[in-house]
Amino acid sequence: MTPESQRIAVAEACGWTLCHNTGGLPCGVPPGFIHEENSRQVPDYLNDLNAMHEAEKVLSAGQINTYLGHLYKYAKVATADSNPWEIIVARVAVHATAAQRAEAFLRTLNLWDDTK
């Protein structure tokens, strides 16, 4: 997925709606996004860890394990490390970039599309 299509997909999963401001819609700079709560600027999910932290809040408890499983491939854990799974998962979550979190988020929600 292109960075732009990733950002759009994460935004839509978080309640943003893409709109083409033809008049009357509080979208900001057209074309833009409007959130169900207000018309603030859509976050830069691929570069902002705080934005991804907010996005992660839409995941259900069951989806969190899948999400962490997707993040696991980005782990920089030594192969000789024999720590329990919980410690490894914690390391994964700490070291993942915003872009890696966005990809894992979209894969968790089955929104990742290799054709975009």
Short mmCIF file of the C-alpha atoms (twelve columns), coordinates in Angstrom:
data_MODEL
# 
_entry.id   MODEL 
# 
loop_
_atom_site.group_PDB 
_atom_site.id 
_atom_site.type_symbol 
_atom_site.label_atom_id 
_atom_site.label_alt_id 
_atom_site.label_comp_id 
_atom_site.label_asym_id 
_atom_site.label_seq_id 
_atom_site.Cartn_x 
_atom_site.Cartn_y 
_atom_site.Cartn_z 
_atom_site.pdbx_PDB_model_num 
ATOM 1   C CA . MET A 1   0.000   0.000   0.000  1 
ATOM 2   C CA . THR A 2   1.140   3.521   -0.653 1 
ATOM 3   C CA . PRO A 3   1.640   5.768   2.372  1 
ATOM 4   C CA . GLU A 4   -1.388  7.827   1.314  1 
ATOM 5   C CA . SER A 5   -3.673  4.784   1.010  1 
ATOM 6   C CA . GLN A 6   -2.433  3.522   4.383  1 
ATOM 7   C CA . ARG A 7   -3.169  6.863   6.030  1 
ATOM 8   C CA . ILE A 8   -6.655  6.928   4.500  1 
ATOM 9   C CA . ALA A 9   -7.402  3.357   5.605  1 
ATOM 10  C CA . VAL A 10  -6.261  3.990   9.196  1 
ATOM 11  C CA . ALA A 11  -8.216  7.258   9.317  1 
ATOM 12  C CA . GLU A 12  -11.408 5.581   8.090  1 
ATOM 13  C CA . ALA A 13  -10.984 2.759   10.633 1 
ATOM 14  C CA . CYS A 14  -10.760 5.442   13.328 1 
ATOM 15  C CA . GLY A 15  -14.001 7.160   12.339 1 
ATOM 16  C CA . TRP A 16  -12.806 9.659   9.734  1 
ATOM 17  C CA . THR A 17  -14.787 10.037  6.535  1 
ATOM 18  C CA . LEU A 18  -13.232 11.134  3.272  1 
ATOM 19  C CA . CYS A 19  -15.274 13.938  1.820  1 
ATOM 20  C CA . HIS A 20  -15.032 16.140  -1.211 1 
ATOM 21  C CA . ASN A 21  -16.004 19.570  -0.006 1 
ATOM 22  C CA . THR A 22  -18.539 20.775  -2.513 1 
ATOM 23  C CA . GLY A 23  -19.932 23.252  -0.034 1 
ATOM 24  C CA . GLY A 24  -21.265 23.069  3.470  1 
ATOM 25  C CA . LEU A 25  -19.054 20.288  4.828  1 
ATOM 26  C CA . PRO A 26  -16.537 21.274  7.535  1 
ATOM 27  C CA . CYS A 27  -13.694 19.278  5.959  1 
ATOM 28  C CA . GLY A 28  -10.905 21.765  6.243  1 
ATOM 29  C CA . VAL A 29  -8.858  21.804  3.057  1 
ATOM 30  C CA . PRO A 30  -10.744 19.952  0.313  1 
ATOM 31  C CA . PRO A 31  -10.583 17.155  -0.443 1 
ATOM 32  C CA . GLY A 32  -10.149 16.199  3.150  1 
ATOM 33  C CA . PHE A 33  -11.422 14.255  6.062  1 
ATOM 34  C CA . ILE A 34  -14.099 14.923  8.589  1 
ATOM 35  C CA . HIS A 35  -14.249 13.099  11.887 1 
ATOM 36  C CA . GLU A 36  -17.528 12.126  13.441 1 
ATOM 37  C CA . GLU A 37  -16.665 14.276  16.461 1 
ATOM 38  C CA . ASN A 38  -15.171 17.363  14.814 1 
ATOM 39  C CA . SER A 39  -13.287 18.625  11.790 1 
ATOM 40  C CA . ARG A 40  -9.743  18.585  13.170 1 
ATOM 41  C CA . GLN A 41  -6.776  17.683  10.964 1 
ATOM 42  C CA . VAL A 42  -6.408  13.987  10.157 1 
ATOM 43  C CA . PRO A 43  -3.359  12.614  12.023 1 
ATOM 44  C CA . ASP A 44  -0.158  11.571  10.266 1 
ATOM 45  C CA . TYR A 45  -0.460  7.938   11.357 1 
ATOM 46  C CA . LEU A 46  2.659   6.722   9.559  1 
ATOM 47  C CA . ASN A 47  4.976   9.199   11.266 1 
ATOM 48  C CA . ASP A 48  3.299   9.947   14.602 1 
ATOM 49  C CA . LEU A 49  3.466   7.383   17.413 1 
ATOM 50  C CA . ASN A 50  0.883   9.355   19.403 1 
ATOM 51  C CA . ALA A 51  -1.562  9.114   16.498 1 
ATOM 52  C CA . MET A 52  -1.025  5.356   16.267 1 
ATOM 53  C CA . HIS A 53  -1.527  5.051   20.002 1 
ATOM 54  C CA . GLU A 54  -4.932  6.664   19.550 1 
ATOM 55  C CA . ALA A 55  -5.690  4.401   16.574 1 
ATOM 56  C CA . GLU A 56  -4.822  1.304   18.628 1 
ATOM 57  C CA . LYS A 57  -7.678  2.180   20.978 1 
ATOM 58  C CA . VAL A 58  -10.223 1.112   18.333 1 
ATOM 59  C CA . LEU A 59  -8.931  -2.476  18.466 1 
ATOM 60  C CA . SER A 60  -10.946 -4.925  20.533 1 
ATOM 61  C CA . ALA A 61  -9.308  -7.042  23.214 1 
ATOM 62  C CA . GLY A 62  -9.331  -9.992  20.828 1 
ATOM 63  C CA . GLN A 63  -7.701  -7.973  18.054 1 
ATOM 64  C CA . ILE A 64  -4.815  -6.860  20.279 1 
ATOM 65  C CA . ASN A 65  -3.213  -10.333 20.195 1 
ATOM 66  C CA . THR A 66  -3.441  -10.414 16.404 1 
ATOM 67  C CA . TYR A 67  -1.999  -6.901  16.261 1 
ATOM 68  C CA . LEU A 68  0.943   -7.845  18.474 1 
ATOM 69  C CA . GLY A 69  1.500   -10.931 16.335 1 
ATOM 70  C CA . HIS A 70  1.810   -8.705  13.268 1 
ATOM 71  C CA . LEU A 71  4.206   -6.405  15.130 1 
ATOM 72  C CA . TYR A 72  6.348   -9.373  16.142 1 
ATOM 73  C CA . LYS A 73  8.044   -9.470  12.737 1 
ATOM 74  C CA . TYR A 74  9.570   -6.076  13.478 1 
ATOM 75  C CA . ALA A 75  11.101  -7.226  16.766 1 
ATOM 76  C CA . LYS A 76  14.806  -6.794  17.259 1 
ATOM 77  C CA . VAL A 77  15.121  -9.559  19.828 1 
ATOM 78  C CA . ALA A 78  18.377  -11.522 20.017 1 
ATOM 79  C CA . THR A 79  17.959  -15.140 18.956 1 
ATOM 80  C CA . ALA A 80  19.604  -16.340 22.147 1 
ATOM 81  C CA . ASP A 81  16.996  -14.500 24.207 1 
ATOM 82  C CA . SER A 82  14.969  -16.993 26.231 1 
ATOM 83  C CA . ASN A 83  12.586  -14.520 27.857 1 
ATOM 84  C CA . PRO A 84  8.918   -15.457 28.201 1 
ATOM 85  C CA . TRP A 85  6.502   -14.489 25.414 1 
ATOM 86  C CA . GLU A 86  5.083   -11.579 27.402 1 
ATOM 87  C CA . ILE A 87  8.486   -9.888  27.637 1 
ATOM 88  C CA . ILE A 88  9.151   -10.409 23.934 1 
ATOM 89  C CA . VAL A 89  5.756   -8.914  23.051 1 
ATOM 90  C CA . ALA A 90  6.481   -5.913  25.276 1 
ATOM 91  C CA . ARG A 91  9.793   -5.368  23.469 1 
ATOM 92  C CA . VAL A 92  8.022   -5.601  20.120 1 
ATOM 93  C CA . ALA A 93  5.503   -2.938  21.087 1 
ATOM 94  C CA . VAL A 94  8.209   -0.634  22.416 1 
ATOM 95  C CA . HIS A 95  10.422  -0.756  19.327 1 
ATOM 96  C CA . ALA A 96  7.826   -0.620  16.535 1 
ATOM 97  C CA . THR A 97  7.766   2.578   14.487 1 
ATOM 98  C CA . ALA A 98  4.559   4.428   13.671 1 
ATOM 99  C CA . ALA A 99  4.660   3.073   10.104 1 
ATOM 100 C CA . GLN A 100 5.133   -0.496  11.351 1 
ATOM 101 C CA . ARG A 101 2.238   -0.042  13.759 1 
ATOM 102 C CA . ALA A 102 0.059   1.319   10.953 1 
ATOM 103 C CA . GLU A 103 0.771   -1.723  8.778  1 
ATOM 104 C CA . ALA A 104 0.115   -4.119  11.664 1 
ATOM 105 C CA . PHE A 105 -3.084  -2.216  12.487 1 
ATOM 106 C CA . LEU A 106 -4.355  -2.486  8.909  1 
ATOM 107 C CA . ARG A 107 -3.400  -6.162  8.659  1 
ATOM 108 C CA . THR A 108 -5.217  -6.838  11.937 1 
ATOM 109 C CA . LEU A 109 -8.397  -5.285  10.554 1 
ATOM 110 C CA . ASN A 110 -7.922  -7.037  7.172  1 
ATOM 111 C CA . LEU A 111 -7.603  -3.640  5.496  1 
ATOM 112 C CA . TRP A 112 -4.111  -4.132  4.084  1 
ATOM 113 C CA . ASP A 113 -4.211  -4.217  0.285  1 
ATOM 114 C CA . ASP A 114 -1.037  -5.068  -1.643 1 
ATOM 115 C CA . THR A 115 -2.620  -3.737  -4.832 1 
ATOM 116 C CA . LYS A 116 -2.806  -0.130  -3.581 1 
# 
